[in-house]
Amino acid sequence: MCGIAGIMAHEVDEMCLKRMAQALMHRGPDDEGIERMSVVAHTKMLGMVHRRLSIIDLSPAGHQPMKDPVTGNWITFNGEIYNYRELKRELIRLGDKFISDSDTEVILKAYARYGITCLEKLHGMFAFALWDTAQEKLMLAVDRFGIKPMYYFHNGTTLVFASEVRALLASGLVPKEIDLQAVDSFFAFGAVQAPLTMIKGVRALLPAHYMIYKAATGAVAPQIYWQLHAGESQFTSCKEALYDSVRHHLVSDVPVGLFLSGGIDSSAIAIAAHEVSGGKGLESFSVVFPEKQFSEEQYARLIAKQFCAAHHEISLSASDLQGMLPAALAAMDQPTVDGLNSYVVSHAVAQTGIKVVLSGQGGDEVFGGYPTFQKIPSMRRLARFFALLPSTLRNAIVAQLPTRHIRVSKLSQLIGSGGDILSLYMIARQLLPPIQRNELRSGPQLSDDGIIPEMRELLRAQIKDSDIFSAISLLELRGYLGNMLLRDGDVMSMAHSLEVRVPFLDHRLVQYVWGVPLGEKMARGMAKPLLVSAVMDKMPKEIYQRKKMGFTFPWEYWLRTVFRPDIEALLAEFPEDNPVGLNVQACRNLWEQFLAGKNRITSARVWVWYVLMHWSRKNL
């Protein structure tokens, strides 16, 4: 796991590269590499940056940027290729020779032999930039679910790319100009929806995409290389697929730990890791709260006692988090209403010396654990009922609804949706209704659903022939998971030089689940029945028969008490004329309503502008 960056331009200043490397130091404290080279008959230059967190092949042979001595190709790579040993054996049989035991060199050799189609052979999480010397083109690529990020800025003559947006800003080549549409997207969902970023002109490379930059012409062309579909699988059961994924995710030259919440997902990973490691198990880490109604410690202990090598509890009070809050907010690459939980547990794990942990992220999206899997079918039935009414009657109903309230606004949008699954998903995941977003900010509104047209078209095409479970699953993978949970998990863990791996996002496991009949994935009376059935012979009933809690903090109480002075101080000092177009008086009004318990103002709808204020003050 690492931080990568680079510049392609007519001239590449070494100081620009050093500033980008410095901005990424937290992602890779073990080593630094910077390379500059002339390309396109010396009319352009390419600069590559790498900050290394040593996980596989700890020797100097794993240093990056790495050059293939046979082809002259260069790569700077962030991530882990879990099947690199199998792929390496395949390449050796075909005649390739290796000088390291790193997965980075395997990518270089695989590209030299298979070209762009090498992406189809990689199992893992990755983002990399690869310079093809013979064809004079640069390829940027990210893994199938966007576990590892890649951001880029292209103005026609210069291309700048990096693992984090702030590294792009550190180059001095990217203007610090806010994309006001991205602010609207942030208020709609609590995280900017890719490919937008908070910075105008900076884009996120979408999951399962690669981009070719032709040095001679400066042309860029993002393209998709993989789509999720229900096809033939090499696995005969969910248990086989899960165990195989966990086995691959344990590949490491340093110890591996586990985030353990006591829920179904992390418990299933603990069981699988225990089984595939021959009963050794992993060290586990849990966050516990003094407020017992938010803590799952008893369930985490139950699993840890049976399946983990050792268990560590991280006690967190409001005052503890208050002490961490400045650093946690500063760690945000882009503003997000989530992420502090990842920061806290990553901080605690990193203190123990562990560099790699497994996480249960993706379990809810793949196996149907979110309320959206039940809500959206009900919403669709209601929307189809309204669609049968005369349009004049529907319009009359909508006109009478007070759309400032989030639930009523969602009903209004539902009435006009016609039952379209994508629209219903966006409504279900919406944080602020359109009218409140407009009150809180200036600038253009994207749309009621908060996404750009090209993304709407792409998602519609990808769910077109799917059953409703698979459609919701993909939208959760690309939406809530991809734009918030994975981004926050990456940034907050890498703030502590910690690598987080997500076994539920092995694409072969996900494709197996997609091929399972709908009834086996949505059985009544049991959460995530397919996953539970895979480990039911090992998992205690107390884990899968209880109500889902989710890993969250007691925000309502904390915001009204220990955080209140900080919030009110920021509200008092934040300028009315600000670069993110925030209406500060509207924020003050919302805060007063929250304190008074009026209009059902939730903590998230306060936190959203508080986080934006902090991010703006630090980055702009």
N, C-alpha and C positions, 0 to 999 in steps of 0.2 A: 504494500500500500504506500502511496507516494503522492507528491504534488508535481504536476507537469505544467509547462508553459512554453511558448515560443512566438516568434515573429518572422513573417516573411515580408520583405520590403526591399526597396532599392538600396537602402542603407539600414543596417541594424547596429545600433549603439550598444556596446557591451554593458554600459551602465543601466540601460533599460532592462536588459536580461538579469542583471544583478538585483535590481529592485524587485523584479518579479520573483526571483528566487528567495529573496528576503521575506516577501509577503507570504510565501508558501513554506517557510521554515518549519512551522508547527506540524505540517503534514509529513515531513521527513527529516528528522533531526540527525539521522545516522550518516548522511553523505550528501554532497552537492556536486552537480555536474552542469557545466555550461559549455556549449559548442556553438561556434559560428563558422559558416562556410559560404563560399561564393557558388552561385548556381546560375543556370541559364546563360552560359557563356560569359559569366562574371558581370552580368547586368543587374542581378538581384542577389540578395543575401538571405540566408536562413539561419535563424538562431533558435537553439533548443535548450530548454532548462529542465533540470530534474532535481527534486529533493527526495531522498530515499529513506523509507522506513523498512529496515531489513527484516524480511519474514522468510523468504525462500532463497537459498544460496547466500549465506551471510558473508561470503568471501568477496574480495575486491573484483572478482570476475563478474559479479552482478552489477557493477557500476554502470550508470546511465548518464547521459544518452549513450546508447550502445550502437556500435557499427558492425555490420556484417562484412567481414573481410573478403568474402567471395563476391558479393554484389555491390558493395559500397553503400548499401542502404543504411539509413539511420532510424532509430526509434527512441522515443521517450514515452514510458508506459506507466500507468497507474492501475493497480488492481491485482487480481490473482487468477491464474488459469489453472483450474483444479484438475484437469485432465492432461496437464503438460507432459507428464511422464509417459503416458500412453501415446500421445502425439509425437513425442521425441523418439520413442522406439519405432514408430511408423516411418519417421523421416530418416532415421539411421538405416533402416532396411532399404530405403530408396537411395542411399548413398551419401546423405548429408553427414557432416562432421561437426561436433560441438566442442567448445572450449570452456563451457561453464555448465552448471546444473540449474540455471535460472529459467523461469518460464518466459522471460523477456526474449532470450535468444531463440526460444522455440517459436515465438511469434514471427521473428525476423526470418527464420528458415522456412516456416510455413507460408509466409507471404511470397518468398522467393520462388517457392515451388507451385503454389496454388493461386497466387494473385489475390484479388479481393475476395474470392470464394473461401479463403482461409478463415474468414469470420464465421462461416457455418460450422467449422470444426472446433471452435473455441468454446469450452464450457467454463463459465466463470463470470466474474465481474471485472469490467475493464473499461478504460478510456485511454486511447493512445494516439500519438501522432507519428506517422511513418513516412519518411522521405524516400521516394523511389528515384534513385540517382539516374538510372537509364532513361526513364520516361519523364523525368523532371516534373514530378507531381507529388503533392503532399496529401496523404490520406489521414483524416481524423475519423475516429470510430468510437462508438460506445456500445456497451453490452445490451442484451435484449430487453432488459427492464430498466435501464438507466440507473443502475445501482451506483455506478461511478459517473460523475458529471464531467461535461466538457462544454465550456462557454467560448464563444468566438465573436470577434468584431471584424468586419470587412467593409472597407470604404472604397473599394475599387482598385486601389494601388497597394494597400497594406492589409495584411491579415495578422491578427493577434489572437492567440488562444491560450486557455489556462483552465486549471481545475476549479478555480474560484473567480468570481467576478472581481473581487478586490485586487487580485493579482493583475487582472487586465488594467484596472485603474492605476495600479502602481507603476505600470509601464510608462505612463505619461502620454501614451498615444491614443487613449480613449477618452473623449470628453465626458466630464462628470455632469451629464444632462439626464434628468429624470424622464422616463417614459410614462406619461400621465395615464396612458391606457393600462400600463402595468399596475399603477396604483389602484385603478378601478378593479382590476383582477385580484389584487391583494385584498381589498375590502370585500370582494364577493366571496372569497374562499379562505382567507387567512394565510394564503401563500400565492405567489405569482404563478400563473399557469403557463407552463412552457408551450411554445419556444420563447415567450417573452421573458425578459428580466427587468429589474428596476432601472437599468441604465439603457437609455435610448441607443439603438444600434447594436446592442449586445444580445446575442441569441444563445439559447441552450440547444445543443444538438439532441434531437429527440431519441428516445430509446429505440434500439434495433436499427439505427441509422448510421451511415457513414457519409463523409463529405470529401469530395475530391477538389483540390485547389490546383489548377494548372498554372505553373509558375510563369509560363510564357505569356499567357493571355490574362491571368488574374481572375479567371472565371471560377465560380464555386457552384457545386451541384449536389446538395444533400439528397440522399437516396435511402430507401428502406431495404434491408437485406433479409429480414425475417418477419413473419407474421404468425401470431398465435392461432392455432387451429386444432381441431380434433382429428388426429390422424392415427396411424399405426404407432404403437409404442413397444419398446423393447421390454417393458415391465409387464408382469402378469398380475400385480396387486399394488395397492397404495403402499402397503408396508414395505414391499421390495423397493419401490421408487423412493420412499422416504429414507430408508436405511442407506441406499446407495448414495443419495444426495449428502447425507450427514457424513458418510465415510469420506467422500471427496472433500467436503468442507473442513475436515480435520487435517488435511495435508498441510504441513507447516514444519519449519525448522526451529520454531520457538513454541512454548506451551500455549494451549488454547483454553479459554474459559467460556463461561455461558452467562448471559443475562437471564435470570430466572424470576418470573413474576408470580408463579403459582397458578397461572392460567393454562388452558389446554395447549396452546401453541408451544410455549417454552418448555412445558412439561413433556410434551411429545419429543422435542429435540433432546432433552435430558435423557429420556428413556432410550432413544435411538443411539445416542452417543455412548451410553453405558453398554449397550448390546454390541455395537460394532467395535468397541475398544476392548472387548473381552472382559467386561466387568470393572474396568478401571474408573470410568466416568470422568467428568470434568469438574474443575473448581467452578462454583456458581456464585452469583452476586445478585442481591435483591435490595431494593429500597423499601424501608419501612417508615411509617409515620406515627407520631404520638396520637394523632387523630385516628383511632382504630377503625372507624367506619370506612377509611380510605385504604387501609393496609391489608395486604393479602399474605402477610408473613407466615401464618399458620399453614397455608397451602404450599408455599414455597419450601418451608421446612419439611413438610411431609414428603415432597418429591426429592429434595436434597438428601434426606436421610437414607433413602433407598437407592438413589441412582447417581449421586454426585460424590466426587472425591473429597471435597471440602466445601463448606458453605460460608459466605460472608454477608452479613447484613449491614446495610448502610442506613443509619438512622438519620432522618431529615426532618428538622423542624422549620417553622416559618423563619425564625431568626437565622438558621443555617443558610437557607436559600437567599435570604436578604443579603447575607454576606457575600454569596456567590453571584448575585444578580448582575452587578456591573460587568464582571468578566464574562458571564454567560451572554449578556446582551452584546458585548463587544465581539464575541465569537461569531455572531450571525453574519453570514456572507450576504444574505438578503433577508429582509424582515419576514418573520413568521410568527404565528400565534402559538406554535408548538415548539419543541426543541429543548426546552429547559430540562425536561426529564432526561433526555439523552445526554445533556451536558453534565448533569449531576451524577448519573450512574457511570458515565465515562470517566469523569474525574476520579471517582472513588476506585474504579477498577485500575486505572493507570497508576494510582499510588501504590498498588501491590506489586507492580512490575510486569503484570500481564500485558502483552502487546496485541493479542488476538482474542476476540470473543465471538461466539455464535449468538444470534438474535432470532426471536420468533416473528420478526416482521414478515409480512406476506401471508401468514396463515389465515387471517380473516379474509383477505382478498381472494385467495385461491380456494378456500374451503367454505366460504359463505358465512363468515362469523359476524358480519356487520348487520345492523337493523335494516340497511338499505335492501338486503336480499328479501326481506319480508314486506317492507314499506312500498317499494316501487311496483310490485305486482298489484298491490291494493290501489296505489295512486293511478296506475294505468286503467284499472276498471272504472274508477271514478271519472277519469278524464274522458274515457270512451262514452260514459253515460252523458256527460255534458256535451260531447260532440254530437249527440243525437238531437239536442235541443236546437231550435231555430237560432240563427246567429244574433238576431235582434234581442232575444231573451238572454243569451249568454252575455252579450255586451251590457245589457241592463243590470245583470247580476254583478258583473265586474265593476261597473260604475258605482255601485253602492258599497263596495268593500273598502274599508280604511287601510290602504296598502302600506302605511308606515309601520304596521306591526308585522313582524317577520312571518308568523304563521298565516296571517290573512293574506299577506303578499304572495306567499307560496301557493295558497289556494287560488288566488287570482291568476298566477302564472300557469298553474295546473289546468285551469279551465280553458286556457288558450293553447295548450300544448298539443291537443289532439291525441295524446297517449304516446307520443314519440319517446322511446326509451332514453335517448341521450338527453333530451330536454328534461325529462322527469328526474334523471340522475343529477343534473346540474341544479335543479330546484331543491332536491333533497339535501345536497351538500352545501347549499348557499348559506353563508354566514350573515351577511347584511342584505336586506332587500334593496332594489334599485333606488328607491326614493331616499333611503338613508345614506346610501353611498354618495348620491349627488349632494346631499346636505353636508357631508363630511369633507368633500373634496371639490376642487375645480378641475376643469379639463374635460376631454371627451370621454363619454361612457362607451365601453366596448359594445355592450349589448346587455339585455336583461340577464343572460346566462353567464356573462363574464369571460367568454373565450373568443379568440379570433376566428374568422371564417375558415381559414385553412385548417385549423385544428378541428373545427366542427366537422368539416368534410372528411378529414382523415379518420376520425373516430366513427362517424356514421358508416363509412366504408368497411371498417374493421369489424363492426358488430352486425353487419347487414344480415348474414345468414346464420347467426348464433341463436341458441335458445336463450330465454330470459336470464337464467342463472349465469351462463357464460358471458352474456352481454354485460351484466352488472359486474361480474368479476373483472372483465377487461377494463371497464370504465374505472373501477376502483384501483386497478393496477396502474393505469395511465394517469389517473386523476389524484385522488387523495394520497395514495402511496407514492406515486412518482414525483408529484410536485411538492409534497410536504414531508412525509415520513422518511423517505429515502434521502432527500436533500438535507433534512435536519440531522438525521442519523450520521450522514457522511461528515457534515461540517462540524457537528458538536463532538463526535468521536475523534476526528482528526485534529481538533483543537488540543487534544491531549495525546496526540500521536498514537491513537488506538485504532486498530483495524476491526471493523464489525463485518461479520459474514452472515449471510441470510440464506440458509438451506432451503427454505420454502420457495425461493425464487430460482432454483435450478430449473431451467426451461424444459428439461425432459420430464421432471415431476409435474410441472404445470400442464404440459401437454397430455400427460397421462390422465390427470384429473379432468381435463376438458373432454376426454373421450369416454368418461364414465357416464352411464345413464342418469338422467336428471333425478329420478326417484331416489337414487342412492346418495345424492348430494343434498337433498332437501327433505330428508325423512322428518316426520313430525315428532315433536317431543324431545329432540336431542340436537344440541348445537354441534355443527361441523361433524355430522355422523361418519363421513368417509374417513376423516382423520382419526376420530376416536376409535373407529373399528380397527384401524391399523395398529393401535397400541393398547386396545382395551384389555388384553390379557395381562398387561403390566400396570396400566394406569389406575390409581385408586378412584373409586366412584365419587369421592368427595370433590375431585377435580372437575370431572365432566358433567356432573349432575347439578352443580350450583349455578346461580345466575352469573352471567358475565359481568365483570367489573371494569376491566380495562385499566391500563396504567395511567393514572392521572393524579394531579395535585389538588388539594382542597382550596381552589382559587377563590371561590366566593368569600370564604372567611378571611383568607390571607389579604385579599385586596382591600377589604373593609377595615383591616386592622394594621398589621405591620407595614404593608406597602403603601398605605394611604398617604403618609407624609411625602414620599417620593413622587407619587403620582400628582399630588396637588402642587408640589414645587415645580415640576416639569410643566404642568398646565399654566402656571403663573409666568414662567420665563420664556416659553416657546414663542417665537415671533409670529405675528399674524401673517407677515409676508415671508413665506418659507418656500424652499425649492420643490417640495413635494405637493404643493397646492392644498395643504390641509387647512380646513376651516376650524380654527382653534376654539372659537366660541361655541360651535356645534359640539365639539368634544367636551367642553365644560358642561354643556347642557345634558349630554348623555351621561356624564359622570354623576351629576346631581340626581338624575333619574335612577341610576343604579344604586346610589346610596339610599335613596328614598324608597326603593323597591317598587318603582313605577314602571309600567309598560313592559314588564318582563325582560328587562335589560340584563343579559347574561354577562358573566365575567369575560367571556371571549370577545364580546362586542365592546368592551372597555380596553381590554388588552391589545386589540388590533391597532388602535391609534397610538397607544402608549409605546408599543414596540416600534412603530413607524417613526415616532418622534425621536426615540433613542438612535435608531439606525441612521436617520437623516443627520442628526447632530454629529455622529461619529464619522460618517463617510462622505458628507457633502460640505 
